[in-house]
Amino acid sequence: MVKLKGDRIYLRALEQEDLDFLYELENNTDVWEVSGTIAPYSKSVLQLYLDNAHRDIFDVKQLRLVICDLKHKAIGLIDIFDFEPNHKRAGIGIIILDTEQRNKGIGSESITLLCDYAFDVLGLRQIYANILEENSASMHLFRKLGFDVVGVKKDWVRVKNTFKNEVLLQKINN
């Protein structure tokens, strides 16, 4: 049985009351490099997103869940994207907004819960992650959780006036 609750956190669907959290996260320029964002989001655009967040993963090919601490405070987001049920694969992405909450096992627990859900409920065979080569913390995290490096995309992400390599990691459910 898959649970979306761990020892320190739980994962839940987006709710209307997440608007301010989404606004803060999506407009934080420190995370734009990993999210691919190049312009701020208005609250009205994010409200439209929340209004449609209930749509089925088989329809929209993605699922965004809120990472909450056990006091019910939203601390991050974890996504399934590029969901391909025919090929039984999807991408995964995670962001913990508060840097003070990072490197405390929250990411590890969140990814483990989401992988269990993806493999056991969605029936996926593989999950992949795209991580900037220089992001040693994320590289360590995903490798520790059984993701293997399967390739490097050279000069894949443009940041200001430079290009950075992105590493492709993959976890196969045998």
C-alpha positions in Angstrom: 0.0 0.0 0.0 1.4 3.4 -1.0 1.3 6.2 1.6 2.1 9.7 0.8 3.2 10.3 4.4 6.6 9.8 5.8 8.3 10.3 9.2 8.9 14.1 8.7 6.7 15.1 5.8 3.6 14.3 3.7 2.7 15.0 0.1 -0.7 16.5 -0.8 -2.6 17.9 -3.7 -2.5 21.6 -4.4 -5.2 23.6 -2.7 -6.6 27.1 -3.2 -4.8 28.3 0.0 -1.5 27.5 -1.7 -1.7 30.7 -3.8 0.7 32.8 -1.7 3.2 29.9 -1.3 3.2 29.3 -5.1 3.5 33.1 -5.7 6.6 33.2 -3.4 8.2 30.1 -4.9 7.5 30.8 -8.6 8.8 34.4 -8.3 11.9 33.5 -6.3 14.7 34.2 -8.8 17.1 31.9 -6.9 15.2 28.9 -8.3 14.5 30.1 -11.8 17.7 28.4 -13.0 16.4 25.0 -12.1 12.7 25.7 -13.0 13.3 27.2 -16.4 11.3 30.3 -15.4 12.3 33.6 -17.2 9.6 36.0 -16.1 7.6 36.5 -12.9 4.1 35.0 -12.5 1.1 37.1 -11.4 -1.3 35.9 -8.7 -4.1 35.8 -11.3 -2.1 33.4 -13.6 -1.2 31.2 -10.6 -4.9 31.2 -9.6 -5.8 29.9 -13.0 -3.2 27.2 -12.5 -4.7 26.3 -9.1 -8.2 26.3 -10.7 -7.0 23.5 -13.1 -4.7 21.6 -10.7 -7.4 19.0 -10.2 -7.1 17.7 -13.7 -6.1 14.1 -14.1 -2.4 13.1 -14.7 -3.5 11.0 -17.7 -5.0 14.2 -19.3 -2.4 16.8 -18.5 0.7 14.5 -18.3 1.9 16.0 -15.0 1.2 16.1 -11.3 2.3 18.6 -8.8 2.2 17.8 -5.1 2.9 20.1 -2.1 5.5 18.9 0.4 4.3 19.7 3.9 5.9 19.3 7.3 3.9 17.5 10.0 2.6 20.9 11.3 0.9 21.3 7.8 3.2 24.0 6.6 4.0 23.9 2.9 7.8 23.7 2.4 8.2 22.7 -1.2 6.9 21.1 -4.3 7.5 17.8 -6.0 6.4 17.2 -9.6 5.9 14.3 -12.0 6.2 15.7 -15.5 6.3 14.4 -19.1 4.1 11.5 -17.9 4.1 8.8 -20.6 1.8 6.0 -19.6 2.4 4.0 -22.8 6.2 4.0 -22.3 5.7 3.8 -18.5 8.0 6.7 -17.7 8.0 10.2 -16.3 10.3 12.9 -15.1 10.6 14.1 -11.5 11.5 17.5 -10.1 11.7 18.8 -6.5 12.2 22.1 -4.8 12.4 22.9 -1.1 11.8 26.7 -0.9 13.4 27.5 2.5 17.1 26.8 2.3 17.1 26.1 6.0 14.9 23.1 5.3 17.4 21.6 2.8 19.8 18.8 3.7 17.6 17.5 6.4 16.2 14.4 4.7 13.0 16.1 3.4 14.0 15.8 -0.2 15.0 12.1 0.2 11.7 11.3 1.9 9.7 13.2 -0.6 11.4 11.6 -3.6 11.0 8.1 -2.1 7.3 8.6 -1.4 6.8 9.9 -5.0 8.7 7.1 -6.6 6.7 4.5 -4.6 3.5 6.2 -5.9 4.8 6.3 -9.4 5.9 2.7 -9.5 3.1 1.2 -7.4 0.0 3.3 -8.3 0.8 4.7 -11.8 2.6 1.5 -12.9 5.7 3.3 -14.2 8.8 1.4 -15.0 11.2 4.3 -14.9 11.6 7.8 -13.6 14.2 10.3 -14.6 15.6 13.6 -13.4 17.4 16.4 -15.1 20.0 18.1 -12.8 22.5 20.8 -13.5 25.9 19.2 -13.5 27.2 21.7 -10.9 24.3 20.9 -8.4 26.3 18.5 -6.3 23.6 18.4 -3.5 20.9 17.2 -5.9 23.3 14.9 -7.7 24.2 13.3 -4.4 20.6 13.0 -3.3 19.3 11.3 -6.5 22.4 9.0 -6.7 21.8 8.0 -3.0 18.2 7.1 -3.9 19.2 4.7 -6.7 19.2 6.9 -9.7 22.0 6.2 -12.2 23.7 8.8 -14.4 22.8 7.8 -18.0 24.0 10.9 -19.9 25.1 14.5 -20.0 23.4 17.1 -22.2 26.2 19.5 -23.1 25.4 23.3 -22.9 21.8 22.4 -22.3 20.6 25.2 -20.0 21.3 28.9 -20.7 21.8 31.0 -17.6 22.5 34.7 -18.3 25.4 34.6 -20.8 26.6 31.1 -20.2 25.5 27.6 -20.9 25.5 24.8 -18.4 25.5 21.0 -18.7 22.5 19.0 -17.5 22.9 15.5 -16.3 20.2 12.9 -17.0 19.6 10.4 -14.2 17.3 7.4 -14.3 15.8 4.9 -11.9 14.3 1.7 -13.3 11.8 -0.3 -11.3 12.8 -3.9 -11.9 
